[in-house]
């Protein structure tokens, strides 16, 4: 069951139903300033995030108009354009809005290219997480099983992009 603050629709994607929700907590930003003295070991991680391509995406605090977002997601459809690119088309106040992967890359200012991979090989992920000090079995990868240094990074990212905290 969903609370009143949530908006839920079902979208057909690749022959499976995907649960798409609008939750106000999706739009959180990270403040990446100097950590308190007792957490000073995270300073290098924060500096790395500030210099990384995800900086803009996690620190930008845009104006969010919830009614526009709800309107878009209530009318959204997935399709493929004439170039074979998957697009999401919805409407805001009757005006069609088209979203592509490239538009997201540009808006979030990742600085990557359309040809860059968007999925990673699971074996590479497992090796990387193991090198980060993950102590559990694969999968699942759980934030609580990471070394505290990397757990902080996972926390910052999940606070900015996921509903569940």
Backbone bond lengths (Angstrom), bond angles and torsions (degrees), N, CA, C in turn:
res aa  C-N    CA-C-N  psi(-1)  N-CA   C-N-CA  omega(-1)  CA-C   N-CA-C  phi
1 X - - - 1.451 - - 1.521 109.43 -
2 X 1.300 117.61 145.25 1.449 122.39 -177.18 1.519 110.13 -111.97
3 X 1.314 116.04 146.28 1.458 120.49 178.53 1.523 109.53 -76.38
4 X 1.337 115.68 171.41 1.460 120.12 179.85 1.518 112.16 -63.41
5 X 1.340 117.37 -24.62 1.465 119.59 -178.00 1.522 112.05 -78.02
6 X 1.325 116.57 -6.83 1.456 119.69 -178.84 1.528 110.50 -102.13
7 X 1.306 114.12 149.98 1.452 120.19 176.17 1.516 105.71 -127.09
8 X 1.305 117.61 130.27 1.450 120.39 -173.45 1.519 109.94 -130.07
9 X 1.315 115.31 136.01 1.461 120.13 170.22 1.518 107.62 -136.81
10 X 1.278 116.20 165.21 1.452 121.43 174.36 1.522 107.23 -110.60
11 X 1.327 116.76 128.57 1.460 121.09 178.27 1.516 108.95 -118.31
12 X 1.297 115.72 138.36 1.457 119.61 179.33 1.519 108.55 -84.43
13 X 1.342 116.17 120.16 1.454 122.01 -178.70 1.520 108.58 -135.64
14 X 1.302 116.73 120.56 1.460 121.97 176.86 1.526 111.62 48.89
15 X 1.317 116.98 48.00 1.459 123.31 178.52 1.521 114.26 63.79
16 X 1.320 119.07 13.36 1.458 121.72 174.99 1.518 108.33 -127.69
17 X 1.301 115.70 153.92 1.457 119.58 178.30 1.521 108.63 -90.62
18 X 1.318 115.75 129.02 1.455 121.96 179.55 1.516 107.60 -110.15
19 X 1.314 116.12 134.95 1.458 121.28 179.76 1.524 108.54 -84.80
20 X 1.322 117.53 110.79 1.459 122.36 179.00 1.516 108.08 -108.77
21 X 1.315 116.46 124.50 1.455 120.40 -178.60 1.509 110.01 -127.56
22 X 1.293 115.59 149.35 1.456 120.74 167.32 1.516 106.61 -107.12
23 X 1.302 115.93 121.31 1.455 122.29 178.32 1.521 106.58 -130.10
24 X 1.323 119.43 130.23 1.466 120.62 -178.67 1.533 113.71 -51.75
25 X 1.324 117.24 -31.06 1.464 119.73 -179.39 1.524 113.23 -67.24
26 X 1.325 118.60 -11.30 1.462 120.51 176.91 1.521 111.61 -63.72
27 X 1.298 117.35 -22.77 1.453 121.44 -170.74 1.517 113.06 -103.29
28 X 1.318 117.19 38.72 1.458 121.13 179.28 1.525 109.58 -86.95
29 X 1.314 116.07 150.66 1.457 120.76 177.27 1.518 109.07 -118.36
30 X 1.318 115.04 162.31 1.464 120.77 179.64 1.521 109.51 -106.06
31 X 1.313 116.01 137.70 1.457 121.38 171.31 1.516 106.26 -98.19
32 X 1.314 116.92 116.28 1.461 121.09 -175.16 1.520 110.56 -110.82
33 X 1.306 116.09 65.56 1.459 121.28 176.26 1.521 110.37 -97.91
34 X 1.325 116.01 -176.70 1.459 119.77 177.66 1.521 109.86 -60.91
35 X 1.323 116.89 134.40 1.462 119.78 -180.00 1.528 110.96 -73.29
36 X 1.338 117.13 160.46 1.463 119.71 174.54 1.530 109.97 -59.84
37 X 1.296 116.72 157.79 1.469 122.48 -176.74 1.532 112.48 -51.99
38 X 1.339 117.47 -41.42 1.471 119.56 -177.22 1.530 112.64 -69.84
39 X 1.335 117.84 -13.04 1.469 121.67 178.44 1.529 111.08 -117.83
40 X 1.283 117.07 29.52 1.458 121.29 -174.52 1.531 113.00 -64.25
41 X 1.340 117.51 -21.21 1.470 119.92 179.13 1.529 112.03 -63.80
42 X 1.332 117.91 -13.96 1.458 121.46 179.16 1.524 113.06 -89.66
43 X 1.317 118.52 -2.16 1.465 121.91 -176.30 1.530 111.74 -57.07
44 X 1.332 117.60 -44.54 1.470 119.58 -178.80 1.527 111.38 -65.84
45 X 1.321 117.54 -34.85 1.460 121.21 177.67 1.531 110.30 -66.17
46 X 1.323 116.78 -43.33 1.463 121.19 178.71 1.523 110.30 -64.00
47 X 1.327 116.89 -42.67 1.467 119.81 177.53 1.523 110.72 -61.53
48 X 1.328 116.77 -39.76 1.461 120.74 177.31 1.517 112.27 -63.07
49 X 1.337 117.30 -41.75 1.467 120.73 177.62 1.522 111.45 -63.95
50 X 1.328 116.31 -39.39 1.465 120.36 179.54 1.525 110.82 -63.36
51 X 1.327 117.19 -36.13 1.464 121.40 -179.06 1.531 113.25 -85.72
52 X 1.330 117.75 -10.05 1.460 120.87 -173.98 1.529 111.98 -83.36
53 X 1.341 116.10 162.87 1.462 120.07 178.47 1.530 113.78 -64.90
54 X 1.335 118.84 -19.30 1.468 119.75 -179.56 1.522 112.37 -82.71
55 X 1.328 117.58 -3.90 1.459 122.44 -178.06 1.517 111.93 -50.03
56 X 1.302 117.38 -54.33 1.466 121.41 -176.82 1.525 110.59 -60.85
57 X 1.336 116.35 -43.77 1.462 120.63 -175.83 1.524 112.39 -63.78
58 X 1.330 118.53 -34.51 1.466 119.44 -177.37 1.519 113.54 -95.87
59 X 1.345 118.00 -15.71 1.460 119.85 -177.20 1.530 113.74 -106.52
60 X 1.312 118.52 -20.07 1.466 121.44 -178.85 1.522 109.36 -67.25
61 X 1.301 117.23 135.93 1.460 122.65 -179.20 1.528 108.94 -117.08
62 X 1.345 117.25 81.36 1.462 119.69 -176.04 1.528 111.83 -75.20
63 X 1.315 115.35 161.15 1.459 120.39 172.06 1.522 107.38 -74.60
64 X 1.305 116.43 125.44 1.458 121.79 -178.14 1.526 108.49 -109.40
65 X 1.320 116.39 125.31 1.461 121.39 175.75 1.527 105.94 -108.69
66 X 1.323 115.11 100.38 1.462 121.14 -173.26 1.523 112.40 -57.29
67 X 1.318 118.50 -38.43 1.469 120.42 179.60 1.526 111.66 -62.82
68 X 1.326 117.41 -36.55 1.464 120.61 177.39 1.528 110.19 -65.70
69 X 1.316 116.62 -42.75 1.466 120.47 -179.46 1.523 109.94 -65.20
70 X 1.315 116.93 -45.87 1.468 120.21 178.56 1.532 110.65 -60.86
71 X 1.330 116.77 -43.70 1.458 120.54 179.05 1.518 112.02 -61.31
72 X 1.326 116.15 -42.30 1.457 120.18 178.96 1.525 110.44 -61.93
73 X 1.337 117.39 -52.19 1.462 120.53 -175.39 1.523 112.67 -69.09
74 X 1.323 117.86 -23.01 1.471 118.85 177.99 1.527 111.63 -76.77
75 X 1.328 117.30 -15.94 1.466 120.38 -178.18 1.525 113.12 -115.90
76 X 1.308 117.96 5.40 1.461 121.80 -170.40 1.533 113.12 -70.22
77 X 1.316 114.51 143.59 1.460 122.57 173.51 1.516 108.24 -139.59
78 X 1.306 115.45 145.48 1.462 120.53 175.64 1.514 108.06 -99.15
79 X 1.332 116.27 138.51 1.459 119.87 176.04 1.523 109.29 -151.02
80 X 1.303 115.03 179.06 1.461 121.44 179.04 1.518 106.95 -121.29
81 X 1.344 116.21 128.12 1.467 119.18 -178.32 1.522 110.65 -78.88
82 X 1.333 116.77 -178.87 1.463 121.46 -176.50 1.521 113.39 -67.26
83 X 1.326 118.06 -14.03 1.469 121.61 176.56 1.525 111.88 -95.50
84 X 1.340 117.22 2.64 1.455 121.31 179.98 1.521 113.95 83.86
85 X 1.324 117.19 13.42 1.463 121.71 -178.94 1.524 109.22 -91.87
86 X 1.333 115.96 132.32 1.455 120.87 177.81 1.527 108.41 -71.59
87 X 1.321 115.52 129.94 1.465 120.46 179.38 1.525 109.29 -128.90
88 X 1.313 114.93 153.83 1.457 122.08 173.11 1.522 105.72 -113.25
89 X 1.322 116.04 125.89 1.460 120.99 -179.26 1.523 108.26 -120.73
90 X 1.314 115.54 127.67 1.458 122.15 176.48 1.515 108.56 -140.95
91 X 1.313 116.43 179.83 1.466 120.03 179.88 1.519 110.18 -126.54
92 X 1.323 114.41 141.82 1.456 122.07 172.40 1.516 106.10 -123.89
93 X 1.311 116.64 118.17 1.462 123.41 -176.52 1.524 111.44 49.62
94 X 1.340 116.08 42.93 1.451 121.75 177.38 1.520 115.57 81.52
95 X 1.318 117.96 -8.35 1.464 121.48 -179.71 1.530 109.80 -93.17
96 X 1.343 118.11 128.66 1.465 119.63 179.39 1.535 111.54 -69.05
97 X 1.318 115.41 137.48 1.461 123.07 177.95 1.522 107.19 -124.70
98 X 1.326 116.51 126.43 1.459 121.99 179.34 1.520 109.28 -111.12
99 X 1.320 115.34 131.57 1.463 120.91 178.61 1.520 108.45 -121.91
100 X 1.331 115.17 131.33 1.460 121.55 174.78 1.523 108.38 -122.63
101 X 1.305 115.24 167.38 1.462 119.82 176.83 1.524 110.47 -59.08
102 X 1.323 117.30 -40.08 1.463 120.66 -178.95 1.529 111.62 -65.73
103 X 1.321 117.21 -38.01 1.467 120.13 176.96 1.527 110.15 -61.83
104 X 1.333 116.70 -42.77 1.470 119.78 177.48 1.521 111.10 -61.53
105 X 1.335 116.85 -43.36 1.470 120.37 178.96 1.535 110.48 -58.28
106 X 1.330 115.97 -43.72 1.469 120.14 -178.52 1.525 111.69 -69.10
107 X 1.329 117.14 -44.62 1.474 120.26 -178.24 1.523 112.15 -65.34
108 X 1.315 117.33 -38.24 1.463 120.86 179.89 1.522 112.20 -83.33
109 X 1.330 116.71 -6.37 1.464 123.67 176.28 1.528 112.80 54.72
110 X 1.335 115.81 46.60 1.460 119.84 177.83 1.521 112.31 -70.82
111 X 1.333 117.32 -25.15 1.456 120.20 -179.65 1.520 113.09 78.22
112 X 1.319 117.40 12.01 1.461 119.59 178.95 1.523 109.80 -96.76
113 X 1.325 115.10 177.23 1.462 121.02 -177.43 1.522 109.77 -110.35
114 X 1.314 114.93 161.83 1.461 120.12 178.54 1.527 111.14 -59.97
115 X 1.330 116.78 -29.48 1.462 120.70 -178.19 1.530 113.11 -80.13
116 X 1.341 117.86 -9.82 1.462 120.19 179.28 1.529 109.78 -68.00
117 X 1.334 116.96 145.98 1.471 119.36 -178.39 1.528 111.75 -67.51
118 X 1.326 115.30 146.90 1.462 120.38 176.41 1.528 111.29 -111.96
119 X 1.309 116.52 -9.00 1.458 121.31 176.24 1.516 108.29 -126.43
120 X 1.322 115.47 144.03 1.455 120.66 179.92 1.518 110.03 -109.85
121 X 1.310 115.90 147.38 1.442 122.25 175.96 1.530 108.89 -61.11
122 X 1.331 117.80 132.50 1.464 121.49 -176.72 1.523 111.77 -59.61
123 X 1.325 117.50 -35.42 1.467 119.97 178.53 1.530 110.75 -64.34
124 X 1.333 117.18 -40.38 1.463 121.06 176.50 1.529 110.61 -63.08
125 X 1.327 116.39 -42.84 1.466 120.33 177.83 1.524 109.99 -60.83
126 X 1.326 117.18 -47.17 1.468 120.64 -179.79 1.522 111.67 -59.58
127 X 1.330 117.33 -44.29 1.476 120.42 179.37 1.521 111.08 -63.18
128 X 1.324 115.87 -43.66 1.462 119.95 -178.50 1.521 111.16 -64.94
129 X 1.326 116.68 -45.40 1.462 120.27 179.90 1.528 110.08 -64.58
130 X 1.315 117.47 -37.78 1.470 120.83 176.52 1.531 110.12 -61.32
131 X 1.346 116.96 -42.60 1.466 120.61 178.80 1.523 111.80 -66.39
132 X 1.334 116.65 -23.17 1.462 120.66 177.12 1.528 111.75 -81.60
133 X 1.323 117.55 -0.99 1.454 121.07 176.19 1.516 114.70 93.13
134 X 1.335 118.45 19.27 1.469 120.82 177.57 1.515 108.81 -63.54
135 X 1.322 116.67 133.10 1.460 120.83 -173.85 1.519 113.77 -104.14
136 X 1.301 118.75 -2.50 1.453 121.07 -176.15 1.511 112.92 -98.53
137 X 1.337 114.52 -177.75 1.459 121.30 178.42 1.526 109.16 -83.35
138 X 1.314 115.86 158.46 1.465 121.40 178.69 1.513 109.15 -110.00
139 X 1.329 118.82 147.93 1.446 121.71 -39.70 1.516 109.69 -66.68
140 X 1.257 125.88 173.27 1.448 125.73 1.63 1.519 112.22 -87.64
141 X 1.294 114.61 159.57 1.455 121.34 174.00 1.522 106.22 -97.84
142 X 1.304 116.41 120.82 1.455 120.39 -177.26 1.515 110.30 -114.38
143 X 1.321 115.05 135.10 1.464 121.73 -179.23 1.526 110.99 -56.02
144 X 1.325 117.50 -40.19 1.462 120.85 -175.86 1.530 112.75 -65.46
145 X 1.324 117.66 -17.67 1.458 120.90 -179.37 1.522 113.11 -93.67
146 X 1.333 117.47 2.26 1.462 121.45 177.29 1.522 110.67 -84.15
147 X 1.315 115.63 157.50 1.462 121.35 170.99 1.530 107.17 -58.64
148 X 1.333 118.70 143.71 1.471 120.45 -176.89 1.527 114.60 -51.92
149 X 1.315 118.69 -34.61 1.466 121.95 179.35 1.525 110.03 -60.23
150 X 1.333 116.49 -48.99 1.463 120.82 -178.25 1.523 111.27 -78.51
151 X 1.319 117.57 -26.63 1.459 121.06 176.26 1.529 109.74 -61.39
152 X 1.335 116.25 -37.40 1.463 120.09 178.20 1.534 110.20 -62.74
153 X 1.335 117.10 -43.81 1.464 120.65 177.53 1.529 110.32 -59.99
154 X 1.328 116.42 -47.77 1.465 120.32 179.15 1.528 110.50 -60.09
155 X 1.318 116.88 -38.52 1.463 121.43 179.40 1.533 111.02 -63.96
156 X 1.331 116.99 -46.51 1.468 120.46 -179.77 1.522 110.39 -59.71
157 X 1.319 116.53 -46.72 1.464 120.08 -178.09 1.527 110.81 -65.23
158 X 1.337 117.61 -46.49 1.464 118.92 -178.13 1.522 112.08 -67.22
159 X 1.319 118.37 -32.69 1.464 120.55 176.81 1.522 111.01 -62.94
160 X 1.318 116.29 -32.22 1.463 120.19 -175.90 1.522 113.74 -84.42
161 X 1.339 118.36 -27.04 1.464 117.44 -171.54 1.518 116.31 -123.55
162 X 1.309 119.16 -11.53 1.459 119.30 -176.33 1.512 112.17 -113.53
163 X 1.329 114.96 154.10 1.460 121.10 178.03 1.515 110.69 -71.94
164 X 1.326 117.02 -48.68 1.467 120.33 -177.36 1.507 109.66 -79.67
165 X 1.294 116.29 136.20 1.466 120.67 -178.11 1.503 110.18 -110.03
